[in-house]
Amino acid sequence: MSTEQIAVCHVGFLCQARKIAVIRNPQSQTFEVQNMAYNVETAMGGEETFKAIYSAPIEMQHTVLGDYGVCDFSEVTQPGIYRVVLPQSNAYSYQFTISDGAFARLPFLFLDFIHELRSGFFTSDLHAPLHLDDGVRSDTGERWDAVGGWYDAGDMRKWMGHSTLPALAFMDIQDRLTLPRHTYNDQPAYDSDWLTETAWGLRLIFKMQDPETGMIFEDVGGGSTARKTDEMTWWYENHAGCYADNADNRITDNVRGSGDERTVRVHFNAIAQYTNIAITARAYALYAQFDAQIAAECYTFNERCWAFCETKRDDESHYWTSVKAWRLCAALERYRAGLSTRHEVDDALESLLANFDADLGFWTQRAERDDPYRGILHSAQPIIALAKYLDFVDSKSERVIAILNACKARYIVPLTNTNPYQFMPYGTYRTLPTDGELYRPLREGLSFRFVMPVNHFQKINHGLSGHWMSWAHALAYAGRMLDDSDLTDLSWAQIHWLLGNNDVDVSMVSGVGYVNPMPHSRFLGTVIGGFCNGFRGTADDIPTIDMARKAEWNSTEYWNVPLSNCLMALSWLLPAKVKPSGKIGFANK
């Protein structure tokens, strides 16, 4: 067997998209693309071969990740089923599809996966109603109705800072692609499963608002703080819950008042406020034409939560780039829905831009700190916010466009060029936070890592599907707003990286592609369409994932955020309607 191995996106490519395969241990000089629909005549009993329709030299790349060969076959645009072959060594890629409909089923798989994660008064062929006794308040112990919503992280927990994000993604699909389907049996019934599932998430959001303050509570069943050490903090790399344990991560008896109820953490989480303000502002405008009651509840929730957040502007978290970016997104959604003024939007924009570092070409964690911005889940949220500003307010804003272009030139391109797959490394560092592991030089005074450090006192070394799909979303959105095909290509590169074009030949989405990790999903098991949290780090800064079926939580948990951001990226990348010329078989008719 050849030592050369060919990685390619298992799903495929749109017809006019950039198309790349990556060779590990490259030795061959040329490659060819074979059309699987055309057999080459062989002797009876001989190995079946297929027609080569394209050949080209292999580009050798010497990167800090290693030496690779890159096969660019973007000129192949005819819909069909293909594979990449190295004739000198008889190495083959997995077969893949070229079609404008190659990714058409993926959004529905994601939708049905989240549908299966419903908590509360819902039953499916897989599970009975669950957690009908959620929950009790963490401060007073009084019973609090927190029944409903969606689970997250392969667990039974509901984190209000990110578990509700599928609602925003579903509304993006509804707005931009439509993808009509009506199979869910909820009442009231809507014309679209996207609207039906979004409404399920909205109903938990309404329940999680404090009637006295307007604040949204932080989580349901998040766990206790028993594992905390003196040096640990609740937040790490803009991710909350970093010392919560598994105390409430369980199936309950469904009986209220039995003492088996799970806790509703009533603490303030700034990102939870603004993500759900953004969701309910969008829903307020969308559901006005479908469900007056849902729209009215969105309006009330939104106004009260926004007013509460205005009283928290001096809180430390309001100086964080992650919070500023989400605050701008929330203000923009409110502005488009007629709930915020232009002054509020511009105030949020100025606040976010105050954290931009022109020399870095990106944001810092805080305006007055030197540490570059990184995020486990929201890593590209500032770019998403600026793209939304161009989309909703001023498409010709010279200042915003200049910052996005500077970010591309100074940050995005240098970092994605560090590896042949063009995935975005985790982040940059001016001061190294850990000892005994590899940090790679980027330019003077700046280092980077492809993946998270291992030796940090927080003991959090997450897989980074959330990071990469945040970048996929940001690059797709900014690419559309700037009419920049380079950014669009890089958006696809992030998606392809997690769908098989990687050193392990593995797809992070269960049931999609040829090889999947076994997910850390202890309660519902493997569910088609689940998005694993992906490659985590080693001390030598090599992306790695559990392929030994250890149920490794930090690389194989199902996460709602990468699924949501992938959907939001696809809402910009996919055609609203696949033309006949983009379908397999068109040329033969």
N, C-alpha and C positions, 0 to 999 in steps of 0.2 A: 504493500500500500504506500502511496506517495506521502512523503512528509509534508508536502505543500497542502495547505488547507484553505478553502475558499469560503469566506463569510459573505452573506448577502441578506438583505431583508427578506424574511420568509414569506411575507405577504406579497410584495412586489412594488410596482411603481405606476404612477400615472403616465400617460403616453408621452407628454411633453416634459416630464420632470427629469432632473439630473439623475443618472443611474450609475451606481458605484458598487463594485464588489472589491473586497479587500483580501489579499493573500498573506497568510502567515507562513513563515519560513520560505520566502520566495526564492525560486531557482530558475523558473521558466522565463523566457523572454517575451512570449506572446500569449494571448488568450483568444478564445473564440466564444461566440454566443450561438447556441443551438436552439432551433425551433422544434419543440417537442412534438408538433403536429405532423412533422414530415420525417418518415423513416428513411434511412439509407439502406438500400438492399444488402442483405447479409446472407451468408450461407445458413441453411437449416441448422438450428441448434447453436448458432453463433450469438455473440452478445449484441443486443439491439443497439443501434446507433442512430443518431438523428442529424438532420441537416444543419450544417454551419451556415449562418446567414450574416455573420459579422466577425471580423478579426482585427486585432490592433495590438500594438506593443503594450507591455506592462510598464507602468511608471513606477520606478523604485523610489521609495520614500524612507529617509533615515530620520526618525523622530525620537524624542526622548522616551516614548513608550516602547520603541524598538524599531527594527527594520521590517518594512512591509512592501508589498506590491499592490498597486491600485489599478483596477480595471475600470475604465470609464467607457460605458457603452450607451451614453445618452442619445446617440444617433439612432438607436433602435427604438422606433416609435409605433410600429405596427402592433395592435393588440394581439395577444397570444400567450402561450405558456412556453417558457424558456429556461435554460440553465447556462451557467458559465463553465467552460471546460478549459483545462490546460493540456493541449495535445502532447506536449513533451513528457508529461508525467502521468497522464490519464487521471488527473484530479478533477472532481466534479463538484459543483455547488448543488444545494437543494434547488429544485425547480421553483419558479416564481411566476407571477402573473404580471403582464403589462396590459393595463386597461384603465380607463378613467373610472371604472367601477371596482377596481381592485380592493379598495377599502370600504366599499359601500355597506358591508354587513357589520363592520366593526362598531359603529355607533349603536346599533341595535343590541349587540352583545353586551356593551357597557350598560345600556339602559336596563336590560333584563337582569344583569348581575345586581345592580343597585336595587331593583325591584325585589329580588330574592333576599336582600339584606334588611328588609322592612322589620321594624320592631313594633310590638304592640298587637292590636286587634287585626292580625293578618295571618292567613294560613296559606300554605302552598303544598305541593306534593312532597316537598323536602322537609318543611318544619311546621309545627303547630304554632298558635299564638304564643308570644314570648314577652315576658316582663310587663304583664298587665298590672303589676304593683309598683312600677317606678313612680315615685321615689319619695325620699324624705330630705328636707333641707339640711345642709351641713352645719348651719349656724344655730337653728332653733330645734331641729329634730321633728318639726311638724310635717305632716304628709303633704306632698306636692305632686300634682298630676304631671308626670313627665313621660307619659306613655306615648310611643310613636317614634317617628323619625327612622333613621338608618344607622345600622352598626358600621363600625370602621375597624381597620387594622387587623382583620382576621379575628376580631374579638367580639364581645358583647357590649362594647362601650360606645358612647356617643359624645364626641368632642365638638362643641359648638363653634370652635375656631376654624374647623376644616371639614368635619363630617357632613356639613350641609352644602358644601360647594357643588355637588352634582346638580342641585337645583339651578344654579347659575349656568352650568354647562348645558343642561336640558333646554333652558330658554334660549341659549345661543343657537342650538340646533333648530329649535322651533322658528326662531327669527330668520335664520340665514339659509337653512337647507330644507326646512319643513319636514321631509321624510315622513309622510303621512302613514300612520298605523293606529288602529283602534282595537286593542285586544284586551286591555285590563277592564275588570268588572266593577270598579269603584262607583260609588254614588256620592255626589252627582257625577255623571259621565261627561267627559269632554270629547272633543273631536279628535284628539291626539293623545297617544300614550305619553308623550313628552310633557303635556300639560297635566295629565293625571298624576304622573309620578312626582312632578314638581310640587303639586298641591299637597301630596303626602308629606313632603319635607317641610313645607311652609307651616303646616299645622303644628309640628313640634316647635318650630321657631317661635310661634305665637305663645305657646305654653311656657317657654323658657324665659319670658320677660318678667322682671320684677314689677309687680303692679304699683309699688311705691315709688321707685326711682326711674323706671324705664330701661334699666340695664338688663342685658341678656346674661343669664347665668353661664358658667364656663363649661360644665360637662355633666353627663349622667353616667354614673358607674365608673368614673375615672380611676378610682382607687385611693388608698390612703397614702400617707407620707412616711410610712414606717421604714422604708429603705434609705431615707435621707441621711447623708453624712454632713458634717459641719461645712465642708467646702462646696457641696452641691448647691446649685441654684435651680429654681423652677423653670426658668427660661435658659435655653442654650441654642445658639445659632438661630434665633428667632423662632424657636419651637418650644411650645409649652408642655408641661406635664413630665419634665425630665427626671423626676424622682418618684413619680406615682407608681404604686405597686399594683398587684393583681387582685387586691382584696375584694373588689366588686365585679370582677370580670368572671361572671358565672351566670348560670341559668337559675332563676328564682322559682318560688312555688306558685307565683301568679295570684297570691291571696293577699289582699290589702290588710294591714294591721296585724300580720302574723309575726312581725319582727324580721322578715326576710327581705324587706324592701332595700333597694339600692339608693345610694346617696346622690343628691343633686348638689354639686359644688357651686356655691353662690358667689364665688370670688370674681373680681373684675379682670377681664382679659380684653385688652384693647382691640386685638385683631378679631376676636369673636364679635365685637360690636360692629366693626366696619364691614366685615364680610357679610353679615346678615342684614345690615342696612343696604348694602349693594344688592343683595338678593331680593329683598322686599320692595325696594324702589323699582327694580326691573319688573317684578311681578305685579306691582300696583298698576303700572301702565299696561302690561300685557293682559291681565285678567279682567280689566275693566270691560273688555268686549266679550268675556265668557262667563264670569262669575262675580256679581256685584259684591257679595258678602266677602269673598276672598280679597278682592281689591280693597274693600273698606278696612278689613283687618290689617292688610299690608300698610295702608296709609297711617292708621293709628299707631301701629308698632313703629313704623319708620320715624314719624314725627317725635314720638316720645324717646326713642333710642338716640336719635340725633341730638335732641335737646340735652339729654343726659351727658352725651359725649362732650358737648360744649362746656360742661362744668368740669371736665377732667383734663382740659388742655394743658394744665400745669403738671399732670402726672408724668413721671419719668418716661414711661413708654411712649408718650406722644413726641418724644425727641428721636425715636428710633426710625430708621428709614423704612422698615417693614410696615410700621403703623402709618407713617406719612403716606406711603404709596397706597395702602388700602383706604386711607381717609380720602385721598384724591379720587380713587375709583368710586367710593360711596357718594362723594359729592357730585361726581359726573353723572352717576345713575340717577341721583335725585334731581339734578339739573334737567336731564332729558325728560324726566317724568313730571317736571313742573313743580318740584318740591324745594329746590335750592336756587339761590340767586347766582348770577355770574360772579358777584363779589365773593361768595363763599367758595366757588370753584377756583377763582384766581388766588384766594388766600391759601387754599390747600395746595395749589400748584407751586406757589412761592415757597411754601414750607418744605415741600419735597425737593425743590431745586437747591435749597440751601444746603442740602447734604451731598450735592454732586461735587466730585473732586475732578477738576479738569485735567490734572496731571495723570491721575489714575485712569481717567476715561470712564469712570463708574462712580458709584456712590460709596460713602463710608457708612459705618453702622450708625453713627451719630454725627452731627455737624461738627462738634468740637473734638471728635476723636479721630485718630489716625488709622484705625483698624478698618480695612476694606469690608464692604457689605457682603455677607454670605447668608444663605438661608437653606435650611433642609427642605422646606416646602415652598417658600415664596421668593426664591432666589432671583427671579427676573421680574418681580412685581412692579418695580419702578418703571421699567420699559413698557409693561402692559398699561400702566396708568397714563404714561405720556402718549402712547398710541391711542388710548381711549379719548384723551383730550383732543387729538387731531380729528378723531372720528366724530365726537359729539359737539365740539365747540368751534375749533378754528383749524381747518385742514391745511392752512398755509402759514401757520405760526412759525416764523423764521427762527425764533429762539428755541422752540421745542425740536424742530427739525435739525437745527445745528447740534443740539445736545445728542440726539439720537445718532447722527452721523459721526460725531466725535466718539461716542461709545462704540460704534461699529469699528472705527479705525484704530482706536487706542486700546480697546478691551476685547471685543468679540472676536475679531479676526486673528489677533495674535494668540489668543487662547485656543480657539478651535483649530488653528494650524499646528498645534503641538502634537496632534495624533492623526492617523490616517482616516479614522471614522468621522472626524470633525465633531465629536461630542464636546460639550462645554465642560471643562474641568470644574471641580467643585468651587474653587475660589482662590483668591490671592491673599498674601500675608506680607505685612511689613515687619511684624514681630512674630517670631515662631512660638506657638503656644505650647508645644510639647517637645520633649527630648527623645532621642533614640529612634527617630524615624525620618524618612526622606521627604524633604521639601525641595522642589525643583526651581532653579532660577528662571525668571521670565525676563526681567531687565533690571537694571541697577536699582537696588533697594527693594526689590519686589520678588517674592517667591510664590509658587502655587502648588497645589496638590490636585491630582485628578479626583481623589476620593477623600473622605473625611479622615482626620488623624485617629489613631488607635489609642494612644496613651493619655488621653485627656482625662482629667479627674471626674468629669461628668459621667464617664462610662457609657457614653452614647456614640455609637459608630453606625449610623443608619445607612441602609441602602438609599440610593439617591434618585430613584425614579421620579419622586416629587420635584427634585431640582431640575432634572432633564426635561420633564414635561412642562414645567413652568417656563423654561427657555423655549421649548417648542411653541407654546402659546404666544410668548412675547415676540419671537422672531416671525411667526406667521402673521401676527397682527401688525407689527411694525412694517414688515415687508409689504403688506397690502396698503398700508397708509402712505408709505414712501414710494410705492411702485418699484421696489428693490428686489430683484430676483435672487441676488446673493443671499439676502436674509431668508427668503422663502426656501432656498435650497438648504440652508443651515437648519431651518425648522424641520424639514423632512429628515435631515441627518440625525437629529435627536430622536425622532420616532423610529427610524430604521435601526439605530443603535440598540433600542430596547425590544425590537422585533426580529432580532437574529443577526444583524450585521455587527458582530462583536466577536471577541476572541474565544467565547465559549459556544458559539452557534446556538444561543438560547433565546427564546422569546419569553418576555416577562408576563405575557397575558395568557392565562390558562385557556387551552383549547385553540389557540392561535399559533400557527407555526408548527415546526417539526419536533422541537424539544422544549419542554417547560420545566421549571423547578416545581418540586412538591411544595405547595403553599403552607405557611404556618396559619392554618385556619382550623382551629381545634374544635370549633362548635358546629360549623356548617360544612366543613370539608372542602374539597375542590369544587369550585363553581365556575362554569364556562364564563369567560369575560372578566374574571378577576385580575387586577393589575398588581403584581408583586412589587414590593418596594425596592428591589433591584440591587445592583452592585454596591457593596460596601467596600471599605478600605482595608489594606494591609499596611504594616509599618513601612514596607518598601513601595507604597503608593501604587499598588496594582489593584484594579477592580476585580473583586471576587464575589462569588455567590454560592450558597449552599446547593450543591448538586448531589449531595450524599444522603438526602432524605432525613436530615437531622431535625427538621422543623425549626430552622434557625430564624428566630423572630425578626432580627434586624436586617435580613436580606430577602425574606420570602413572605412577610406579612402582606395581606391584601390592603391596599390603601386607596381611599376615595379621592385623594387630591391628585395623584398622577393621572388617574382615570378621568377626572374632571378637566384638568388642563389639556390632556390629549384630545378630549372631545372639543374643547374650545379652540384648540389649534385646527382640528379637522373642519370646524365650521368655517374657517377662513381658507383652508387648503383644498377642500373637495368642491367639485362642481355641484351647483344646486340641481342640475339635471344632466345625466350622462347622455351625450349625443350618440346616435348610432355609430358614427365614425370612431368613437372611443370604446366600442364593445368588440369582444372576440367574435370573429366570423363575419364582420362587416365587409371585408374586402372580397369575400367569396360570394356575395349576393349580387 
